[in-house]
């Protein structure tokens, strides 16, 4: 009788462990459930990623204000940071992301007209958002939020600033925040 009670308890303990902890393991923070691969960066590359991200935020503010004239200098900073990131990153998803940022940065630098700038900015946004999809805790660390406008375009913007769509031709276009981090 005593052995049978212990056996039942061990079986219940094992089953509860199995069903409880397998869900936690498969849904860890940092796993990207929306994309097939997780983007990782070496520590040396992360510094260059931060520089590219800062340039991205300046580009965002230029586009929100409606001016594309001062973007060229900031885009060059983004391109330089992406080049340095490619040099320091080992082969893999992080290098691919930095390469993508570099290529789209070149397109943005050579963009003629507002529509071409918007297309290139959308592609850069997608590259950055793919990283933050793999590491959502980095949104909090960088004090960013992901926003999406009615047309489905996404971008990153500082958490403290009011939501403003860089793609809007009308300044009063409402945008929907799809992810907002809180401390």
C-alpha positions in Angstrom: 0.0 0.0 0.0 2.8 2.4 0.9 4.8 1.6 -2.2 1.7 2.1 -4.4 1.1 5.6 -2.9 4.7 6.7 -3.6 4.5 5.3 -7.1 1.3 7.3 -7.8 2.9 10.4 -6.4 6.0 10.0 -8.5 3.9 9.4 -11.6 1.8 12.5 -10.9 5.0 14.5 -10.2 6.6 13.3 -13.4 3.4 14.0 -15.5 2.9 17.5 -14.0 6.6 18.3 -14.5 6.4 17.2 -18.1 3.2 19.1 -19.0 4.1 22.3 -17.0 7.8 22.8 -18.0 7.6 21.8 -21.7 5.4 24.7 -22.4 7.7 27.1 -20.6 10.7 25.8 -22.5 9.1 26.1 -25.9 8.0 29.7 -25.2 11.1 31.3 -23.7 11.7 34.9 -24.2 14.1 35.5 -27.0 12.6 32.8 -29.3 11.0 34.2 -32.4 7.8 32.5 -33.0 7.1 34.5 -36.2 10.3 33.8 -38.1 12.2 30.6 -38.7 15.6 31.7 -37.6 16.8 33.6 -34.5 19.1 36.5 -35.2 22.2 36.6 -32.9 25.0 39.2 -32.7 28.5 38.9 -31.3 29.3 41.4 -28.5 31.7 43.3 -30.8 29.0 43.7 -33.4 26.4 44.9 -31.0 28.2 48.2 -30.6 27.9 48.7 -34.4 24.3 47.6 -34.3 23.7 50.3 -31.6 25.3 52.9 -33.8 23.2 51.8 -36.8 20.1 51.9 -34.6 20.8 55.4 -33.5 21.2 56.5 -37.1 17.9 54.8 -37.9 16.2 56.8 -35.1 17.5 60.0 -36.6 16.3 59.0 -40.1 12.9 58.3 -38.6 12.8 61.8 -37.0 13.7 63.4 -40.4 11.0 61.5 -42.2 8.4 62.3 -39.5 9.2 66.0 -39.9 8.7 65.7 -43.6 12.3 66.6 -44.6 14.5 64.3 -46.5 17.3 66.8 -47.1 19.4 66.1 -44.0 19.0 62.4 -44.3 22.0 61.7 -46.5 24.6 62.4 -43.7 22.7 60.2 -41.2 22.3 57.5 -43.8 26.0 57.5 -44.3 26.5 56.9 -40.6 24.1 54.0 -40.8 26.0 52.5 -43.8 29.4 52.9 -42.0 28.0 51.2 -38.8 26.6 48.3 -40.9 30.0 47.9 -42.7 31.8 47.7 -39.4 29.2 45.3 -38.1 29.8 43.0 -41.1 33.5 43.1 -40.5 33.2 42.1 -36.9 30.3 39.6 -37.1 31.0 36.0 -37.8 29.0 34.2 -40.5 25.4 33.7 -39.7 22.1 35.5 -39.2 23.6 38.6 -37.6 26.0 39.1 -40.5 23.0 38.6 -42.9 21.0 41.3 -41.0 23.9 43.8 -41.1 24.4 43.1 -44.8 20.7 43.7 -45.4 20.9 47.0 -43.5 23.9 48.0 -45.6 22.2 47.2 -48.9 19.0 49.0 -48.0 21.0 51.9 -46.5 22.7 52.3 -49.9 19.2 52.4 -51.5 18.0 55.0 -49.1 21.1 57.1 -49.8 20.5 57.0 -53.5 16.7 57.4 -53.2 15.1 60.0 -55.4 11.8 61.2 -54.1 9.7 60.6 -51.0 8.2 57.3 -52.1 11.7 55.8 -52.8 12.8 57.0 -49.3 9.7 55.4 -47.7 10.3 52.0 -49.5 14.0 52.0 -48.3 13.0 53.0 -44.8 10.4 50.2 -44.7 13.1 47.7 -45.6 15.5 49.0 -43.0 12.7 48.9 -40.4 12.0 45.3 -41.3 15.6 44.3 -40.8 15.7 45.9 -37.4 12.3 44.6 -36.4 13.5 41.0 -37.3 16.2 41.4 -34.7 13.8 42.7 -32.0 11.4 39.9 -32.9 14.2 37.5 -31.8 15.1 39.5 -28.7 12.0 41.4 -27.5 13.8 42.2 -24.2 16.1 44.5 -26.3 13.1 46.7 -27.0 12.9 47.5 -23.3 16.7 48.0 -23.0 16.7 50.4 -26.0 13.5 52.1 -24.9 11.8 51.5 -28.2 8.4 50.5 -29.4 7.2 48.9 -32.6 4.4 50.8 -34.4 2.4 50.0 -37.5 0.3 52.4 -39.6 -3.0 51.6 -41.3 -1.2 50.6 -44.5 0.8 47.9 -42.7 4.2 49.6 -42.6 6.1 49.0 -39.4 8.9 51.0 -37.8 10.7 51.5 -34.5 10.4 54.7 -32.5 11.5 55.9 -29.1 9.2 54.9 -26.4 8.8 58.4 -24.9 7.8 60.1 -28.2 4.2 60.3 -29.4 3.3 57.9 -32.2 4.0 59.5 -35.6 3.9 57.7 -38.9 7.0 58.4 -41.1 5.1 57.2 -44.1 2.1 59.6 -43.7 1.7 62.3 -46.3 -0.9 63.7 -43.9 0.5 64.5 -40.4 -2.7 63.5 -38.7 -2.8 59.9 -39.9 -3.5 57.7 -36.9 -1.3 54.7 -36.3 -1.8 51.6 -34.3 0.8 50.6 -31.8 1.2 46.8 -32.0 3.9 46.4 -29.4 4.7 48.9 -26.6 7.2 48.1 -23.9 6.6 49.2 -20.3 9.1 49.4 -17.5 
